[in-house]
Amino acid sequence: MASSLTTSLKLDPKIKARLSRLARARRRSAHWLMREAIQQFVEREEQREQFRQETLAAWAEYQATGQHVTAAEADAWLAQLEAGKDVEPPQAHD
């Protein structure tokens, strides 16, 4: 098991009471619930940041090259995928 570090966390009394009630209902410790919530938050935010970085890179590439697909082309491609067809994405163009 990986070693863990201790971190202090100050909670509003109302949140702490709600957390305690939820922990009892779930038959888990408040500590377990907080660790789970933090892990899920970090994973979600890392994914959001990765998406943001990919979006910025795509925007920079578009600005540099002008290559794109239209919304109609993208919609047509997505409709084919939704229909179960294994089709290549549309080619980017000026």
C-alpha positions, -999 to +999 in steps of 0.1 A: +000+000+000+013+035-008+021+057+021-003+085+029+002+120+041-020+138+066-037+170+056-059+191+079-092+203+066-115+228+082-152+223+075-182+244+082-202+228+111-232+223+089-212+205+063-195+184+089-228+174+104-242+165+069-210+145+062-214+126+095-250+117+088-241+105+053-212+085+067-235+067+092-261+061+065-235+046+041-217+027+070-185+044+061-163+067+080-164+105+073-127+101+065-134+075+038-161+097+022-138+128+021-110+108+005-134+094-021-148+128-028-114+144-032-102+115-054-132+119-077-128+157-078-091+155-087-098+129-115-126+150-129-106+182-128-076+165-144-098+154-172-113+189-176-078+204-177-066+178-203-097+187-224-089+224-220-053+219-231-064+198-261-089+225-270-063+252-269-039+231-290-067+226-316-075+263-317-038+271-321-036+246-350-067+260-366-053+295-364-020+284-379-034+263-407-071+272-412-079+235-416-114+227-403-146+206-409-180+223-411-207+216-385-227+199-413-198+176-421-193+167-385-230+161-380-232+138-410-202+118-397-217+116-362-250+105-376-233+076-395-215+066-363-248+067-344-263+044-371-236+019-364-215+025-394-177+024-390-167+054-410-136+076-411-140+112-398-143+139-425-111+153-439-101+188-427-100+215-454-095+252-458 
